[in-house]
Amino acid sequence: MYYILALITAVISGFTPALKKNYVTNTKDVKTNGDIYLIVNISAATLYFFLLSGCNVPLNLPTMIFSMVFALFGYASVLTGLVAYNYAAVVYITVISGALGTILPFLYELIFTDIVFTPQKIISVFFRVFAIAVILLFNREEKISKKGILICLFFGIIGGASGILVRMYARFPGVESDGSFFFWTNVFHFPLILWGVLKKTNIKTIVSGMKNIKWYNYAFALSSMVINNAITFVSIEIMRHISGTVYSVINGSIHLLASAFMSAFIYKESVTMQTFASVILSIVAVILSLI
């Protein structure tokens, strides 16, 4: 059942990058669009998890530590993700970050846990590695710049580290509820965002920028937040029952399929033979991870 749930959540979340990209594209003339995105989303997410937890969000020391570290990862991920869309196509972001998001949890579970991987599951990880190699090493048409590659790699490292942290929380004794974890993550996340925003601009400029953003662009931003946070919430329960590596293979591969579809048919971005090969490799990786 949890494998099916992982597939369903991966399909749903695979299309959320389109919501983010629409926001970024539609608001590119607003200089503070990224800052506004962060402030609106973190405020809404904090309320979202407070209500989701039935207004009951206790805090103890382990939960506080996990929440603070996850807040740091979240802040870095959001900032890097917004920048990445300016330097790389959706499919490149998904391929590179998705591969690293699989490799890092695999190394963690291989080295630090007692999980025994079957040959099929180990091979599935290598297929995810091949998927990124095809894009990076055989991209003769140079559809992505060196700066774009570096940003995507950094984005992937953050994502992989975040996945490890969530898996650790899911199995750590003595922590509070998942709702408390995410609520306090957002509470700790908010001052980081506010500090980062006020370093670059001021409240008056932010308010002025907000007035220049149409309501449907806020809908894109908030829809992405609601979907991703709900799936992250469910992912903790999934990783209590299946390996974080397997979850990463399934999630990353489905994301790639969704991104390839969006690149080709929604954004009309060029999908090369290398990208097509990466899609095939990722499909094989999902099949092997389920065997």
C-alpha positions in Angstrom: 0.0 0.0 0.0 2.8 2.4 0.9 4.5 1.8 -2.5 1.2 2.8 -4.2 0.9 5.8 -2.0 4.4 6.8 -2.9 3.5 6.6 -6.6 0.4 8.7 -6.2 2.1 11.4 -4.2 5.0 11.5 -6.7 2.6 12.0 -9.6 0.7 14.8 -7.9 3.9 16.6 -6.7 5.5 16.1 -10.1 3.4 18.8 -11.6 3.8 21.4 -8.9 7.0 22.9 -10.5 4.6 24.2 -13.2 2.9 26.3 -10.5 6.2 27.8 -9.3 7.4 28.4 -12.8 4.2 30.2 -13.7 4.5 32.4 -10.7 8.2 33.2 -11.5 7.4 33.9 -15.2 4.3 36.0 -14.6 5.9 38.2 -11.9 9.4 38.6 -13.4 8.8 42.3 -13.8 8.3 42.6 -10.0 11.8 42.9 -8.5 10.7 41.6 -5.2 8.7 38.6 -6.6 11.0 36.0 -4.9 10.8 37.8 -1.5 7.0 38.1 -1.7 6.8 34.4 -2.6 8.7 33.5 0.5 6.8 35.7 2.9 3.3 34.7 1.6 4.1 31.0 1.6 5.8 30.8 5.0 2.9 32.7 6.6 0.3 30.5 4.9 2.2 27.3 5.6 2.5 28.1 9.4 -1.2 28.6 9.7 -1.8 25.5 7.5 0.1 23.1 9.7 -1.3 24.7 12.9 -4.8 23.9 11.7 -3.8 20.5 10.3 -2.5 19.6 13.8 -5.8 20.5 15.4 -4.1 23.6 17.0 -2.1 21.2 19.1 1.7 21.7 18.4 3.8 20.6 21.5 7.6 21.1 21.3 10.4 19.1 22.9 14.2 19.3 22.4 14.6 16.6 19.7 11.7 18.1 17.7 13.1 21.6 18.1 16.5 20.5 16.8 15.1 18.7 13.8 12.7 21.6 13.1 15.5 24.2 13.2 17.8 22.2 10.8 14.9 21.5 8.5 14.1 25.2 8.4 17.6 26.0 7.3 17.4 23.4 4.5 14.0 24.7 3.5 15.2 28.3 3.3 18.2 27.3 1.2 16.1 25.1 -1.1 13.4 27.7 -1.8 16.0 30.4 -2.6 18.0 28.1 -4.8 14.9 26.7 -6.5 13.7 30.2 -7.5 17.1 31.1 -9.0 17.4 27.7 -10.8 14.3 28.4 -12.9 16.1 31.4 -14.4 19.1 29.4 -15.5 17.7 26.0 -16.5 14.7 24.3 -18.1 12.3 22.4 -15.8 13.5 19.0 -16.9 17.2 19.8 -16.1 16.3 20.9 -12.6 14.4 17.8 -12.0 16.9 15.4 -13.5 19.9 16.8 -11.7 18.3 17.5 -8.3 16.3 14.3 -8.5 19.4 12.1 -9.0 21.3 13.7 -6.1 18.1 13.4 -4.0 18.3 9.7 -4.5 22.1 9.2 -4.2 22.5 10.9 -0.8 19.7 9.0 1.0 21.0 5.8 -0.5 24.6 6.4 0.9 23.1 7.4 4.2 21.0 4.2 4.6 23.9 2.1 3.2 26.5 3.4 5.7 24.5 4.4 8.8 21.5 2.0 8.9 21.0 -1.7 9.0 18.9 -1.7 5.8 19.9 -4.5 3.3 19.4 -3.5 -0.3 18.5 -6.1 -2.9 20.5 -6.1 -6.1 17.6 -4.7 -8.0 17.3 -1.7 -5.7 21.0 -1.0 -5.9 20.8 -1.1 -9.7 17.8 1.3 -9.6 20.0 3.9 -7.8 22.7 3.5 -10.5 20.1 4.1 -13.2 19.2 7.4 -11.5 23.0 8.2 -11.6 23.0 7.3 -15.3 20.1 9.6 -15.8 22.0 12.6 -14.6 25.2 11.5 -16.4 23.4 11.4 -19.8 22.2 15.0 -19.3 25.5 16.4 -18.1 28.0 14.5 -20.2 26.3 14.1 -23.6 24.5 17.4 -23.9 26.3 18.6 -27.0 23.7 21.3 -27.7 24.6 23.0 -24.5 21.1 23.7 -23.4 22.2 24.4 -19.9 25.0 26.7 -18.7 27.8 25.8 -16.3 26.1 28.2 -13.8 22.8 26.4 -14.3 24.5 23.0 -13.6 26.1 24.3 -10.4 22.8 25.7 -9.2 21.0 22.5 -10.0 23.6 20.4 -8.2 23.4 22.6 -5.1 19.6 22.4 -5.2 19.9 18.6 -5.4 22.3 18.3 -2.5 19.9 20.4 -0.3 17.0 18.1 -1.4 18.9 15.0 -0.6 20.0 16.2 2.8 16.4 17.2 3.5 15.2 13.7 2.6 17.7 12.2 5.0 16.6 14.5 7.8 12.9 13.7 7.3 13.7 9.9 7.4 15.7 10.4 10.6 12.8 12.2 12.2 10.3 9.6 11.1 12.3 6.9 13.0 13.7 9.0 15.9 12.3 8.1 19.3 10.7 10.7 21.5 9.8 13.3 18.9 6.5 15.0 18.8 3.8 14.6 16.1 4.6 15.2 12.4 2.3 18.2 12.5 4.3 19.7 15.4 7.5 19.1 13.4 6.3 21.0 10.3 4.6 23.8 12.3 7.8 24.6 14.3 9.9 24.3 11.1 7.9 27.1 9.7 8.0 29.1 12.9 11.9 28.9 12.8 11.8 29.4 9.0 10.0 32.7 9.2 12.7 34.9 10.9 15.3 33.5 8.4 13.1 34.6 5.5 12.3 38.0 7.1 16.1 38.6 7.8 17.0 37.7 4.2 14.3 39.9 2.7 15.1 43.0 4.9 18.8 42.7 4.0 17.9 43.5 0.4 14.9 45.7 0.6 12.3 47.2 3.0 8.7 46.7 3.9 7.5 49.6 1.8 9.0 48.1 -1.3 7.6 44.7 -0.5 4.1 46.1 0.0 4.4 48.0 -3.3 5.4 44.8 -5.1 2.5 42.9 -3.6 0.1 45.4 -5.1 1.6 44.8 -8.6 1.1 41.0 -8.5 -2.3 39.8 -9.8 -4.4 37.5 -7.6 -4.0 34.4 -9.8 -0.3 34.5 -9.3 -0.8 34.3 -5.6 -3.0 31.3 -6.3 -0.1 29.7 -8.2 2.2 30.3 -5.2 -0.2 29.1 -2.5 -1.4 26.1 -4.5 2.2 24.9 -4.8 2.7 25.4 -1.1 -0.4 23.5 -0.1 0.3 20.5 -2.4 4.0 20.2 -1.5 3.4 20.6 2.2 0.6 18.0 2.2 2.8 15.6 0.4 5.8 16.2 2.6 3.5 15.5 5.6 2.4 12.2 4.1 6.0 11.3 3.1 7.0 11.0 6.8 4.5 8.2 7.2 5.5 6.5 4.0 9.2 6.5 5.1 8.2 4.8 8.3 7.3 1.8 6.2 9.6 1.8 3.2 13.2 2.7 2.6 14.0 6.4 2.0 16.1 5.4 -1.0 13.2 3.6 -2.6 11.0 6.5 -1.9 13.5 8.9 -3.5 13.9 6.7 -6.6 10.1 6.6 -7.1 9.6 10.2 -6.3 12.5 11.5 -8.4 11.7 9.4 -11.4 8.0 10.3 -11.5 9.0 14.0 -11.2 11.2 13.6 -14.2 8.4 12.1 -16.3 6.1 14.9 -15.3 8.8 17.5 -16.0 9.6 16.1 -19.4 5.9 16.3 -20.3 5.7 19.9 -19.1 8.9 20.9 -20.9 7.7 19.4 -24.2 4.0 20.2 -24.2 3.4 23.1 -21.8 6.5 25.2 -22.0 7.5 24.1 -25.5 11.1 23.7 -24.4 13.4 21.5 -26.5 13.5 17.9 -25.3 16.7 16.3 -26.7 17.5 12.6 -27.2 19.6 12.9 -24.0 16.6 13.9 -22.1 14.5 11.1 -23.6 17.2 8.6 -22.6 17.1 10.0 -19.0 13.4 9.5 -19.0 13.8 5.8 -20.0 16.5 5.2 -17.4 14.3 6.7 -14.7 11.4 4.5 -15.7 13.6 1.5 -15.4 14.8 2.7 -12.0 11.2 2.9 -10.7 10.4 -0.6 -12.0 13.6 -2.0 -10.4 12.9 -0.3 -7.1 9.5 -1.9 -6.8 10.7 -5.5 -7.5 
